[in-house]
Amino acid sequence: MSKLTGTIIAAHGRHYLAQAASSKLQCVTRGKKTDVAVGDIVHLAQTSPDQAVIESIQERKTLLYRSDQFKSKLLAANVTQLFIVVATEPGYSDDLVSRALVAAEATDIKAHIILNKIDVTEPLARTRQRLALYAGIGYPIHEVSAQEAPEAARELLLPLLHGNSTILIGQSGMGKSSLVNLLVPDADIAVREISTALDTGKHTTTFTRLYQLDADTSVIDSPGFQEFGLYQLTEGMLERAFPEFAPHLGKCKFYNCHHISEPQCAVLQAVEAGQIAPMRHALYRQLLHEASQKVY
């Protein structure tokens, strides 16, 4: 059996597809382990011209995942950048956006918000107003119309991708697939190839996949989802994952303050003073509660 190193470019259940040099190999893990993520660099033992066994995973620089009380769902490994795709219509979930931003902060991944469908003008002002909260915290917001102004969208976003491994996430209906097709040449052909190799047939939207644009640049498309559980984050990780908390941490009366209801809490005082949005603090409280419910 020949030994190879490859990158996982698609995952569906316990079936993986790795790119090793110019070959795409269908891969399985030894035993029942399924802790492999798209973007992982893996060491392979090739068992036939198009099949291999994953022997080991190289140490990851980052791992982005979401989790509920009982299990984790790996999204991607070794990503350096997160594009959260929202749109003027249908309405997006602030909860999902905020949770994705918290996940990025906790994993030290750059986050950008991409507002798509700006050609739909009636809800545009209202959507911009909602996104102003995130802009105020320091997250870049980029406005595009993938359908109506595709070239302008490409010119805006392609330079941001360069040198990064970027994952796009968002709810269904935000136009994420349209953006991927804009940014990745022949993406639809690649999807068909991957679907055939993984034998997923029509279920092309239910798996995460990586497209390599050049040696240093890749784009990862993830399935649309409605929830983003962060049960894996500890209290210390959570307070540091809200950038607007930073100026106030360490200034509470009690050194072990939870920033929930303690007297003379600097974070709560900042909420009262309008320096921290009540919606963001409410999410912090909710995430703290979820972390305490984690079943190990």
C-alpha positions as CSV (number, residue, x, y, z in Angstrom):
1,M,0.0,0.0,0.0
2,S,1.4,3.4,-1.0
3,K,1.5,6.2,1.6
4,L,0.2,9.6,0.6
5,T,-0.7,13.0,2.1
6,G,-3.9,14.6,1.0
7,T,-6.5,17.2,1.9
8,I,-10.1,16.2,2.7
9,I,-12.3,18.1,0.2
10,A,-15.7,16.6,1.0
11,A,-17.4,14.7,3.8
12,H,-20.7,12.8,3.8
13,G,-21.5,10.6,6.8
14,R,-18.5,8.3,7.2
15,H,-17.4,8.8,3.6
16,Y,-14.6,11.2,2.7
17,L,-13.0,12.4,-0.4
18,A,-9.3,13.4,-0.4
19,Q,-7.3,15.3,-2.9
20,A,-3.8,13.8,-3.1
21,A,-1.7,15.5,-5.8
22,S,-3.8,15.1,-8.9
23,S,-5.9,12.2,-7.6
24,K,-9.2,12.2,-5.8
25,L,-9.5,9.3,-3.4
26,Q,-12.5,7.9,-1.7
27,C,-11.5,7.4,2.0
28,V,-12.7,5.7,5.1
29,T,-11.4,5.9,8.6
30,R,-10.1,2.9,10.6
31,G,-12.9,1.6,12.8
32,K,-15.9,3.8,13.6
33,K,-14.0,7.0,14.2
34,T,-15.6,10.0,12.4
35,D,-13.5,12.9,13.7
36,V,-12.3,14.0,10.3
37,A,-13.3,17.4,8.9
38,V,-13.2,19.0,5.5
39,G,-9.9,20.9,5.3
40,D,-8.0,18.3,7.3
41,I,-4.5,17.3,6.0
42,V,-4.4,13.6,6.3
43,H,-1.9,10.7,5.9
44,L,-3.4,8.0,3.7
45,A,-2.7,4.4,2.9
46,Q,-3.9,3.9,-0.7
47,T,-5.7,0.6,-1.1
48,S,-6.7,0.8,-4.8
49,P,-6.4,3.4,-7.6
50,D,-9.3,5.5,-6.2
51,Q,-9.6,4.4,-2.6
52,A,-7.6,4.9,0.6
53,V,-7.7,4.5,4.4
54,I,-7.1,7.6,6.6
55,E,-4.2,6.7,8.9
56,S,-3.8,9.9,10.8
57,I,-4.7,13.6,10.8
58,Q,-2.0,16.3,10.8
59,E,-2.3,18.8,13.7
60,R,-4.9,21.4,12.9
61,K,-4.4,25.1,13.0
62,T,-8.1,25.7,13.6
63,L,-11.2,23.6,14.0
64,L,-14.6,25.2,13.5
65,Y,-17.5,23.2,14.8
66,R,-20.9,23.5,16.4
67,S,-22.3,21.3,19.2
68,D,-25.5,20.6,21.2
69,Q,-25.8,18.9,24.6
70,F,-24.8,15.5,23.3
71,K,-22.7,15.7,20.2
72,S,-20.5,17.8,18.0
73,K,-20.7,18.5,14.3
74,L,-17.4,19.4,12.6
75,L,-17.7,22.1,10.0
76,A,-14.1,22.6,8.8
77,A,-10.4,22.4,9.8
78,N,-7.6,24.8,9.1
79,V,-9.9,27.6,8.1
80,T,-8.5,31.2,8.5
81,Q,-11.7,33.1,7.6
82,L,-15.4,32.9,8.0
83,F,-17.9,34.5,5.6
84,I,-21.4,34.7,7.2
85,V,-23.8,35.2,4.3
86,V,-27.0,37.1,5.0
87,A,-29.6,38.6,2.7
88,T,-32.2,41.3,2.5
89,E,-34.8,38.5,2.0
90,P,-35.7,36.1,3.3
91,G,-35.0,37.5,6.8
92,Y,-31.9,36.2,8.5
93,S,-31.5,35.1,12.1
94,D,-29.5,37.5,14.4
95,D,-29.0,34.5,16.7
96,L,-27.3,32.5,14.1
97,V,-25.1,35.4,13.0
98,S,-24.1,36.2,16.5
99,R,-23.3,32.6,17.4
100,A,-21.2,32.2,14.2
101,L,-19.2,35.3,15.2
102,V,-18.7,33.9,18.7
103,A,-17.5,30.6,17.2
104,A,-15.0,32.6,15.0
105,E,-13.7,34.6,17.9
106,A,-13.3,31.5,20.1
107,T,-11.3,29.8,17.3
108,D,-9.2,32.9,16.3
109,I,-10.7,33.0,12.8
110,K,-11.4,36.3,11.0
111,A,-15.1,36.9,10.4
112,H,-16.8,38.9,7.6
113,I,-20.5,39.5,7.1
114,I,-21.6,39.3,3.4
115,L,-24.9,41.1,2.7
116,N,-26.3,39.6,-0.5
117,K,-29.3,40.6,-2.6
118,I,-28.9,44.4,-2.1
119,D,-30.8,44.8,-5.4
120,V,-33.9,44.0,-3.3
121,T,-34.3,47.6,-2.2
122,E,-37.5,47.6,0.0
123,P,-35.9,45.8,3.0
124,L,-32.4,47.1,2.4
125,A,-32.4,50.1,4.8
126,R,-33.9,47.9,7.6
127,T,-31.3,45.2,7.0
128,R,-28.4,47.7,7.1
129,Q,-29.8,49.1,10.4
130,R,-29.8,45.6,11.9
131,L,-26.2,44.9,10.7
132,A,-25.0,48.2,12.1
133,L,-24.7,46.5,15.5
134,Y,-22.0,44.2,14.1
135,A,-20.2,46.9,12.2
136,G,-20.1,48.9,15.5
137,I,-18.3,45.9,17.2
138,G,-15.7,45.9,14.3
139,Y,-16.9,43.2,11.9
140,P,-16.5,44.2,8.2
141,I,-19.7,44.1,6.2
142,H,-19.6,43.7,2.4
143,E,-22.6,44.4,0.3
144,V,-23.1,42.4,-2.9
145,S,-25.7,41.3,-5.4
146,A,-24.6,37.9,-6.7
147,Q,-27.5,37.7,-9.2
148,E,-27.8,41.3,-10.4
149,A,-24.2,42.5,-10.2
150,P,-22.0,39.4,-10.3
151,E,-18.8,41.0,-11.6
152,A,-18.9,43.7,-8.9
153,A,-19.4,41.0,-6.3
154,R,-16.4,39.0,-7.7
155,E,-14.2,42.1,-7.7
156,L,-15.1,42.9,-4.1
157,L,-14.7,39.4,-2.6
158,L,-11.9,37.7,-4.6
159,P,-9.2,39.8,-3.0
160,L,-10.5,39.0,0.4
161,L,-10.2,35.3,-0.3
162,H,-6.6,35.4,-1.5
163,G,-4.2,33.5,0.8
164,N,-7.0,32.3,3.1
165,S,-9.0,29.2,3.6
166,T,-12.5,30.7,3.8
167,I,-15.7,28.9,4.9
168,L,-19.1,30.3,3.8
169,I,-22.0,29.6,6.2
170,G,-25.5,30.9,6.3
171,Q,-29.1,29.8,6.4
172,S,-30.8,28.4,3.4
173,G,-32.1,31.0,0.9
174,M,-29.3,33.6,1.5
175,G,-27.7,33.0,-1.9
176,K,-24.6,31.2,-0.6
177,S,-24.6,28.8,-3.6
178,S,-24.8,31.7,-6.0
179,L,-21.8,33.3,-4.3
180,V,-19.8,30.0,-4.5
181,N,-20.6,29.7,-8.2
182,L,-19.3,33.2,-8.7
183,L,-16.1,32.8,-6.8
184,V,-15.2,29.2,-7.8
185,P,-14.7,28.5,-11.5
186,D,-16.6,25.3,-12.6
187,A,-18.0,24.8,-9.0
188,D,-21.1,23.0,-10.4
189,I,-18.9,20.6,-12.3
190,A,-16.8,20.0,-9.2
191,V,-20.0,19.3,-7.1
192,R,-21.1,16.7,-9.7
193,E,-17.7,15.0,-9.5
194,I,-17.7,15.0,-5.7
195,S,-21.3,13.8,-5.5
196,T,-20.5,10.9,-7.9
197,A,-17.4,10.0,-5.9
198,L,-19.2,10.1,-2.6
199,D,-22.3,8.4,-4.2
200,T,-24.5,11.1,-2.7
201,G,-26.6,11.4,-5.8
202,K,-29.0,14.3,-5.6
203,H,-28.0,15.3,-2.0
204,T,-25.4,17.8,-3.2
205,T,-26.4,20.4,-0.6
206,T,-26.1,18.1,2.4
207,F,-22.3,17.9,2.7
208,T,-19.4,20.3,3.2
209,R,-16.9,20.7,0.3
210,L,-13.7,22.4,-0.3
211,Y,-12.6,24.1,-3.6
212,Q,-8.9,24.8,-4.0
213,L,-8.5,28.1,-6.0
214,D,-4.7,28.1,-5.9
215,A,-1.9,26.8,-3.7
216,D,-2.7,29.3,-0.8
217,T,-6.4,29.9,-1.4
218,S,-9.4,27.7,-0.8
219,V,-13.2,28.1,-0.4
220,I,-15.3,25.8,1.7
221,D,-19.1,25.6,1.2
222,S,-21.2,24.3,4.0
223,P,-24.9,23.2,4.0
224,G,-27.4,25.8,5.1
225,F,-28.4,25.3,8.7
226,Q,-30.7,27.1,11.1
227,E,-29.0,26.5,14.4
228,F,-25.5,27.0,15.7
229,G,-25.0,25.3,19.1
230,L,-21.9,26.3,21.1
231,Y,-22.1,24.0,24.0
232,Q,-18.4,23.3,23.8
233,L,-17.3,26.8,24.9
234,T,-16.3,27.3,28.5
235,E,-17.2,30.5,30.5
236,G,-13.7,31.9,30.1
237,M,-13.8,31.3,26.3
238,L,-17.2,32.9,26.1
239,E,-16.4,36.2,27.8
240,R,-13.4,36.6,25.5
241,A,-15.4,35.8,22.4
242,F,-17.4,39.0,22.7
243,P,-15.0,41.7,21.6
244,E,-17.1,44.5,23.1
245,F,-16.7,42.9,26.6
246,A,-12.9,43.3,26.4
247,P,-12.5,46.9,27.7
248,H,-14.6,45.9,30.8
249,L,-13.1,42.6,31.7
250,G,-11.0,42.6,34.9
251,K,-12.9,45.7,36.2
252,C,-15.7,44.0,38.0
253,K,-15.9,44.1,41.8
254,F,-15.4,40.3,42.0
255,Y,-12.5,38.7,40.2
256,N,-14.7,35.6,39.4
257,C,-17.7,37.6,38.2
258,H,-20.0,35.8,35.7
259,H,-21.4,39.1,34.4
260,I,-25.0,37.9,35.0
261,S,-26.4,39.6,38.1
262,E,-23.4,40.4,40.3
263,P,-23.2,43.8,42.0
264,Q,-20.7,46.3,40.5
265,C,-20.1,44.2,37.4
266,A,-18.3,46.3,34.7
267,V,-19.9,44.4,31.9
268,L,-23.5,44.9,33.2
269,Q,-22.7,48.6,33.8
270,A,-21.6,48.8,30.1
271,V,-24.9,47.2,29.0
272,E,-26.8,49.8,31.1
273,A,-24.7,52.6,29.6
274,G,-25.4,51.4,26.0
275,Q,-21.8,50.4,25.3
276,I,-22.8,46.7,24.9
277,A,-26.0,45.8,23.1
278,P,-28.6,44.1,25.3
279,M,-29.2,41.5,22.6
280,R,-25.5,40.5,22.7
281,H,-25.5,40.2,26.5
282,A,-28.6,38.1,26.3
283,L,-26.8,35.8,23.9
284,Y,-23.9,35.6,26.3
285,R,-26.3,34.6,29.1
286,Q,-27.9,32.0,26.9
287,L,-24.5,30.5,25.8
288,L,-23.4,30.4,29.4
289,H,-26.6,28.5,30.3
290,E,-26.0,26.1,27.4
291,A,-22.4,25.4,28.4
292,S,-23.7,24.4,31.9
293,Q,-26.0,21.8,30.2
294,K,-23.3,20.0,28.4
295,V,-23.5,16.2,28.9
296,Y,-20.0,14.7,29.0
